[in-house]
Each structure stands twice: as structure tokens, then as C-alpha cells.
């Protein structure tokens, strides 16, 4: 089982496979659990997909904590990072150390969610601790739409895989919402976890009406958004809050979840007992997970133990800690590049943000 050690004291927050195939991953991490300090984005390759070593291609420092990342759907060399202090960065990762080509902003708060529209590919969404959801044009940095209905911090905002104008969001206010971004208000609001914080959601990739949510109540729930009277399934397997859920891109019935119980769980909704596998290699909160788009059965995870792992589902677990060479020294944060070019938006200068919201200490 390949493993990758992040820099000391940098806890992993999110991991995502490149949509352009291969075994390339982006991992973001924050110093001091994101409460205070800086962040990093790692570009890592795992040749062989679930076999061999994880190889560092690039390490991109940030002056702020980094809480989420998503690859561009327009260029394989770019990604978006959601950071502290309301900062969103479009980064060219082809350059060693990275080049920030655009800086966008929420007024304040930690940007906990970034998601590129996989259908239209011409916009991405951000969700922030200031309760806002914003929709951006990546080519010119234009703010297309802004929503502020949630009464708590926004943990995740995810695009429907079939409808490029539909978005789902979840929040610390205990609700999830559906949005048609052409409309000024949400289509529906549902209290799906008994007033408990909802930490994550994801759409089923084969049924655009099925949404999966997870929260502080330790539950993973599957919903038909046309009939929300009760969930299709309520999945138990975690002993603490479930921080991330990801639906398989290869199968309609597989769900991956990461939790504050240090565990990664696999659910198979076609089985009478859906809890299929459990992985306990992490030694702290597991905060990020993702499916390989090219290799069915290969997944990645990262957590506050400053580690990332690649797992091949169904195979014995044995980490390969000793094979990683020392990480290079941390360079200074990358410069902000000039505007212009197909991925470069106008650089919005570092105007001071309003006072920060309370530090994002996750619930246990």
C-alpha cells in the first residue's frame, strides 16, 4: 500500500485525482490543523496505481492554510485551492513551486470547498465559513453568482454530474440545500441529520437524483432529492463524525467515507449489510478521500496524521513508510502571475479582509 508523508505538522485536508487520467494526485495540507499557520499543495504521482512508491512532483507553499483543492477541467496544469482568510487561488502547478495566476476572495472566513463544474467546465463553486456560496468564471475571474441562505458555515458545495446548473450544499446549520444557479434562492432545504452539522455531500455519478450526505451524527445517508421524507439508506460504520463522502465513478453502489474515528469505510449499497470494508491505517482524523478515475478499486486518503495513502480495495493493508526520500526544503509562497492567457483571470490584489470568523476547529 503506497504511502506519502507530508511535512511535519501539516495535516492533510483534501486529496483529488487528476481528471486527465493517470495516477496523479493533488493533496492539500494545513499547518497546526488549519487553526493558525500556512498551507501546502502537493502534486504526487503513484506509478502503477496502488503499487510502488508515491513520488513527489511539486510542492507548492501557501501563505494561508489550504482546506480544499480541485483540478481544473480546462487545463491539466492548473488547480484551484480554497484557503484561509477567504482566499481562492488558481495555481499553475506545471512550474516548480507553483505560480498563482489569479486570486479571488470571499469577504472573510475559511474557504472549505472548491468544486469545478464537470459538465459545462466553465465555472467553479466555492463554499466558505462566512456562510456564502459563490460561482466563478475561471477564465476571467468574474463572480457569476453569490448565495447566502445557510445560517452556518458551508462545508461543501458540489455540482450535479448531469445538470450543469444544479448545485448541492451542506452546512453547519444542519441542512443541505439544492440550487439552480439561474435562480436567486435555493430550490429546497432539508434537515437531513436531525439538526446535527452536515459535513460533506456528493452526488451519485450514475443517478442524478441521488445525493449522499454525512455528518457529525456518524451517519452516511443516501437521498432521492425528489422524495426527501426519509433517506433511501442510512449507513452506519463510523464511531465519530464523518468528514467526507465520495461516490464511486465506476459503480453506482459504492460509497467511500472518511471520519474523525481515524477510519476510511467502504459501503456497498447492493449488499444486505452495506458495510463492506474498513481501513484503520491513519492515526488521526481522516479528512480527505477520493477515487481513482482510471483504476476501479483504487482510492486515496489523507488526514491530520500528516499522511496520505493509496489503497487497493480488497487487498491486504501494508504501508510502505520507509521508501520515501526526504521532502525538499519549503520554498517561499509562489508569486502571483500576471493576468491574461486561457486560465489566467485578473489578479485581485490582497486587500485586507474583515476580521476573521472563529477558528475552524472541527467537531469531534
C-alpha positions as CSV (number, residue, x, y, z in Angstrom):
1,X,0.0,0.0,0.0
2,X,1.7,3.2,-1.1
3,X,2.1,6.0,1.5
4,X,3.3,9.6,1.4
5,X,4.4,11.6,4.4
6,X,3.6,15.3,4.3
7,X,5.8,17.8,6.0
8,X,5.7,17.6,9.8
9,X,2.9,19.4,11.5
10,X,1.0,19.8,8.2
11,X,-2.2,17.8,8.4
12,X,-3.9,16.7,5.2
13,X,-7.3,18.2,4.4
14,X,-8.2,17.1,0.9
15,X,-7.0,14.8,-1.9
16,X,-8.1,14.6,-5.5
17,X,-7.1,12.5,-8.5
18,X,-6.4,14.4,-11.7
19,X,-9.4,14.2,-14.2
20,X,-6.9,13.8,-17.0
21,X,-6.1,10.2,-16.2
22,X,-3.0,8.6,-14.9
23,X,-2.1,8.2,-11.2
24,X,-1.5,11.9,-10.4
25,X,-3.0,13.3,-7.2
26,X,-3.2,16.7,-5.6
27,X,-3.1,16.8,-1.8
28,X,-3.6,20.0,0.3
29,X,-2.5,20.4,3.9
30,X,-2.5,23.0,6.6
31,X,-0.2,23.8,9.5
32,X,-1.5,23.3,13.1
33,X,-4.7,21.7,11.8
34,X,-5.6,24.8,10.0
35,X,-6.2,26.9,13.1
36,X,-3.0,29.0,12.6
37,X,-0.2,29.0,10.1
38,X,0.4,28.3,6.5
39,X,-0.5,25.6,4.0
40,X,0.9,23.5,1.1
41,X,-0.3,21.8,-2.0
42,X,1.5,18.6,-3.1
43,X,1.4,17.1,-6.6
44,X,2.2,13.4,-6.2
45,X,2.4,10.6,-8.7
46,X,1.8,6.9,-7.9
47,X,3.0,5.0,-11.0
48,X,1.3,1.7,-11.1
49,X,-1.8,2.9,-9.3
50,X,-1.9,1.3,-5.9
51,X,1.5,-0.3,-6.3
52,X,5.0,1.1,-5.7
53,X,6.0,4.4,-4.2
54,X,4.3,7.8,-4.3
55,X,6.6,10.3,-6.0
56,X,6.6,14.0,-5.2
57,X,6.4,16.1,-8.4
58,X,5.8,19.5,-6.9
59,X,5.4,21.1,-3.6
60,X,3.6,24.5,-3.6
61,X,3.6,26.5,-0.4
62,X,0.8,29.0,0.5
63,X,0.8,31.8,2.9
64,X,-2.5,30.7,4.3
65,X,-3.9,27.3,5.4
66,X,-5.3,25.3,2.4
67,X,-8.6,23.4,3.1
68,X,-9.7,22.1,-0.3
69,X,-8.5,21.7,-3.9
70,X,-9.9,20.8,-7.2
71,X,-8.3,20.2,-10.6
72,X,-9.2,22.5,-13.5
73,X,-11.5,21.0,-16.1
74,X,-9.9,23.3,-18.7
75,X,-6.2,22.6,-18.3
76,X,-4.3,19.7,-16.8
77,X,-1.7,22.1,-15.4
78,X,-4.0,24.1,-13.1
79,X,-6.0,23.6,-10.0
80,X,-8.0,25.8,-7.5
81,X,-7.2,26.0,-3.8
82,X,-9.6,27.1,-1.1
83,X,-7.6,28.8,1.6
84,X,-7.9,30.7,4.9
85,X,-8.9,34.4,5.1
86,X,-11.4,34.0,2.3
87,X,-8.7,33.4,-0.4
88,X,-9.2,31.3,-3.5
89,X,-6.1,30.7,-5.7
90,X,-5.8,29.5,-9.3
91,X,-2.4,27.8,-9.4
92,X,-0.3,26.7,-12.3
93,X,1.3,23.5,-10.9
94,X,3.5,22.9,-14.0
95,X,6.0,25.4,-12.7
96,X,8.2,24.2,-9.8
97,X,6.9,25.8,-6.6
98,X,3.7,26.8,-8.5
99,X,2.6,30.2,-9.9
100,X,-0.6,31.8,-8.6
101,X,-2.3,33.1,-11.7
102,X,-5.4,34.5,-10.0
103,X,-6.6,35.4,-6.5
104,X,-10.3,35.6,-5.8
105,X,-11.9,36.3,-2.5
106,X,-14.8,35.7,-0.1
107,X,-15.0,38.7,2.3
108,X,-13.8,36.6,5.2
109,X,-13.7,33.1,6.6
110,X,-12.1,29.8,5.6
111,X,-12.9,28.5,2.1
112,X,-13.7,24.9,2.9
113,X,-15.0,23.8,-0.5
114,X,-13.9,24.2,-4.1
115,X,-15.6,22.3,-6.9
116,X,-15.2,22.6,-10.7
117,X,-18.3,22.1,-12.8
118,X,-17.7,18.8,-14.6
119,X,-20.5,19.4,-17.2
120,X,-20.1,22.9,-18.5
121,X,-16.4,23.2,-17.4
122,X,-16.8,27.0,-17.5
123,X,-17.3,27.7,-13.8
124,X,-16.4,26.5,-10.3
125,X,-18.1,26.9,-7.0
126,X,-16.7,27.8,-3.6
127,X,-18.2,27.4,-0.1
128,X,-17.0,29.4,2.9
129,X,-17.2,29.7,6.6
130,X,-18.8,33.1,6.1
131,X,-21.9,31.1,5.0
132,X,-21.5,32.1,1.4
133,X,-21.5,30.1,-1.8
134,X,-20.0,31.7,-4.8
135,X,-19.9,30.8,-8.5
136,X,-16.9,32.0,-10.5
137,X,-15.8,32.2,-14.2
138,X,-12.3,30.7,-14.2
139,X,-11.2,32.4,-17.5
140,X,-11.7,36.0,-16.3
141,X,-12.2,35.7,-12.6
142,X,-15.7,37.1,-12.8
143,X,-18.1,36.4,-9.9
144,X,-21.2,34.9,-11.6
145,X,-23.5,34.3,-8.6
146,X,-23.5,34.5,-4.9
147,X,-25.8,32.8,-2.4
148,X,-26.1,33.3,1.4
149,X,-29.0,31.4,2.7
150,X,-27.2,29.0,5.1
151,X,-27.2,30.1,8.7
152,X,-23.9,28.3,9.4
153,X,-20.6,27.7,7.8
154,X,-20.7,26.0,4.4
155,X,-18.7,22.8,4.4
156,X,-19.2,21.6,0.9
157,X,-20.8,22.6,-2.4
158,X,-20.9,20.0,-5.2
159,X,-22.2,20.1,-8.8
160,X,-24.7,17.6,-10.1
161,X,-22.9,15.3,-12.5
162,X,-25.6,15.6,-15.2
163,X,-27.1,19.1,-14.8
164,X,-24.5,21.9,-15.1
165,X,-26.9,24.4,-13.4
166,X,-27.7,22.3,-10.3
167,X,-25.6,22.5,-7.1
168,X,-26.0,20.9,-3.7
169,X,-24.5,22.4,-0.5
170,X,-24.3,21.4,3.2
171,X,-23.7,23.4,6.3
172,X,-23.1,23.7,10.0
173,X,-26.7,24.8,10.3
174,X,-27.7,21.2,9.9
175,X,-29.2,21.4,6.4
176,X,-28.4,20.6,2.9
177,X,-29.8,22.7,0.0
178,X,-30.3,22.3,-3.7
179,X,-29.7,25.3,-6.0
180,X,-30.4,26.1,-9.6
181,X,-27.7,28.7,-10.1
182,X,-30.0,30.6,-12.5
183,X,-32.4,31.3,-9.6
184,X,-31.8,33.8,-6.7
185,X,-32.9,31.4,-4.0
186,X,-32.5,27.7,-3.2
187,X,-34.9,25.1,-4.6
188,X,-35.2,23.2,-1.4
189,X,-33.8,22.9,2.1
190,X,-33.7,19.7,4.1
191,X,-32.7,19.0,7.7
192,X,-31.3,15.6,7.0
193,X,-29.3,14.7,10.1
194,X,-31.5,15.7,12.9
195,X,-30.2,19.2,13.4
196,X,-26.6,17.9,13.5
197,X,-23.9,19.5,11.4
198,X,-23.7,18.1,7.9
199,X,-20.0,17.9,6.9
200,X,-20.0,16.5,3.4
201,X,-22.1,15.5,0.4
202,X,-21.6,14.0,-3.0
203,X,-23.8,13.1,-6.0
204,X,-24.2,9.5,-7.3
205,X,-22.4,9.5,-10.6
206,X,-25.0,7.2,-12.3
207,X,-28.2,8.7,-10.9
208,X,-28.5,12.5,-10.9
209,X,-31.4,12.3,-8.4
210,X,-29.4,10.5,-5.7
211,X,-27.4,12.6,-3.2
212,X,-25.2,11.2,-0.3
213,X,-24.6,13.2,2.9
214,X,-22.6,12.7,6.1
215,X,-22.3,14.5,9.3
216,X,-21.5,14.8,13.0
217,X,-24.1,12.2,13.8
218,X,-21.7,9.5,12.5
219,X,-24.1,8.6,9.7
220,X,-23.9,8.4,5.9
221,X,-27.3,8.9,4.3
222,X,-28.5,8.4,0.7
223,X,-31.3,10.5,-0.6
224,X,-33.6,10.7,-3.6
225,X,-33.9,14.5,-3.9
226,X,-37.4,14.2,-5.4
227,X,-38.7,12.5,-2.2
228,X,-37.0,13.6,0.9
229,X,-39.4,12.3,3.5
230,X,-36.9,9.7,4.5
231,X,-33.5,8.6,3.2
232,X,-33.1,5.7,0.8
233,X,-30.4,4.3,3.2
234,X,-28.9,5.3,6.5
235,X,-25.4,3.7,6.7
236,X,-23.6,3.0,9.9
237,X,-20.0,2.2,10.2
238,X,-18.2,5.1,11.8
239,X,-17.8,5.8,15.5
240,X,-17.3,9.5,15.2
241,X,-18.2,12.3,12.8
242,X,-18.0,11.5,9.0
243,X,-16.0,14.3,7.4
244,X,-16.0,13.3,3.7
245,X,-18.1,11.1,1.4
246,X,-17.3,10.2,-2.2
247,X,-19.4,8.2,-4.6
248,X,-17.6,5.8,-6.9
249,X,-17.1,7.0,-10.6
250,X,-17.1,3.3,-11.6
251,X,-20.1,1.8,-9.8
252,X,-23.5,3.2,-8.7
253,X,-23.4,1.2,-5.5
254,X,-20.1,2.1,-3.9
255,X,-19.5,4.9,-1.4
256,X,-16.2,5.9,0.3
257,X,-16.3,7.8,3.6
258,X,-13.6,9.3,5.8
259,X,-14.1,10.0,9.5
260,X,-12.8,11.5,12.7
261,X,-12.6,8.0,14.1
262,X,-9.4,7.6,12.1
263,X,-11.1,5.3,9.7
264,X,-11.9,5.0,6.0
265,X,-15.0,3.0,5.2
266,X,-16.4,1.4,2.1
267,X,-20.1,0.9,1.7
268,X,-21.7,-1.3,-0.9
269,X,-25.4,-0.4,-1.1
270,X,-26.3,-3.5,-3.0
271,X,-25.4,-5.7,-0.1
272,X,-27.8,-6.6,2.8
273,X,-25.1,-5.4,5.1
274,X,-23.7,-2.4,3.3
275,X,-20.5,-2.0,5.4
276,X,-18.0,-3.7,3.1
277,X,-14.5,-2.8,4.2
278,X,-12.8,-0.7,6.9
279,X,-9.3,0.8,6.8
280,X,-7.6,1.9,10.0
281,X,-4.0,2.8,9.0
282,X,-4.4,6.5,9.8
283,X,-3.6,7.7,13.3
284,X,-5.6,10.9,13.4
285,X,-8.7,12.4,11.8
286,X,-9.2,11.2,8.2
287,X,-10.4,14.3,6.4
288,X,-9.9,13.7,2.6
289,X,-10.6,10.8,0.3
290,X,-11.1,10.2,-3.4
291,X,-11.5,7.6,-6.1
292,X,-9.0,7.0,-8.9
293,X,-10.8,7.9,-12.2
294,X,-8.7,5.5,-14.2
295,X,-8.4,2.4,-11.9
296,X,-11.5,0.9,-10.4
297,X,-10.9,-0.1,-6.8
298,X,-8.1,2.3,-6.1
299,X,-8.7,5.1,-3.7
300,X,-6.6,7.7,-1.8
301,X,-7.0,9.3,1.6
302,X,-5.3,11.9,3.7
303,X,-5.6,13.1,7.3
304,X,-4.3,15.0,10.3
305,X,-1.6,12.4,10.9
306,X,0.3,14.2,8.1
307,X,0.0,11.1,5.9
308,X,-1.6,10.2,2.6
309,X,-2.3,6.6,1.5
310,X,-3.3,4.9,-1.7
311,X,-5.5,1.8,-1.1
312,X,-6.5,-1.0,-3.4
313,X,-9.8,-2.2,-2.2
314,X,-9.9,-5.9,-1.2
315,X,-6.1,-6.2,-0.8
316,X,-4.1,-6.6,2.4
317,X,-3.1,-3.4,4.0
318,X,0.7,-2.9,4.5
319,X,2.1,0.6,4.3
320,X,5.5,1.4,2.7
321,X,6.7,4.2,5.0
322,X,10.4,3.6,4.7
323,X,10.7,4.1,0.9
324,X,10.1,7.8,0.7
325,X,13.1,10.1,0.3
326,X,13.2,13.3,2.5
327,X,11.0,16.1,1.3
328,X,12.8,19.1,-0.1
329,X,13.0,22.3,2.0
330,X,9.9,24.5,1.9
331,X,10.4,27.4,-0.6
332,X,8.6,30.7,0.0
333,X,5.0,31.1,-1.3
334,X,4.8,31.4,-5.1
335,X,4.5,34.7,-6.8
336,X,1.2,35.9,-8.2
337,X,1.5,35.8,-12.0
338,X,0.2,38.4,-14.5
339,X,-3.3,38.4,-15.8
340,X,-4.0,37.0,-19.3
341,X,-4.0,33.6,-21.0
342,X,-6.6,30.9,-21.2
343,X,-6.5,30.1,-17.4
344,X,-5.5,33.4,-16.0
345,X,-8.0,35.8,-14.5
346,X,-7.5,39.3,-13.3
347,X,-5.4,39.2,-10.2
348,X,-7.4,40.7,-7.4
349,X,-5.0,42.4,-5.0
350,X,-4.5,41.4,-1.4
351,X,-7.0,43.9,0.0
352,X,-7.3,43.4,3.8
353,X,-10.3,41.1,4.7
354,X,-12.7,41.9,7.5
355,X,-11.9,40.4,10.9
356,X,-11.7,36.6,10.9
357,X,-14.5,34.3,12.0
358,X,-13.9,31.9,14.9
359,X,-11.1,29.3,14.2
360,X,-12.4,26.2,12.3
361,X,-11.9,23.6,15.0
362,X,-13.8,20.5,13.7
363,X,-16.4,18.9,16.0
364,X,-15.5,15.5,17.4
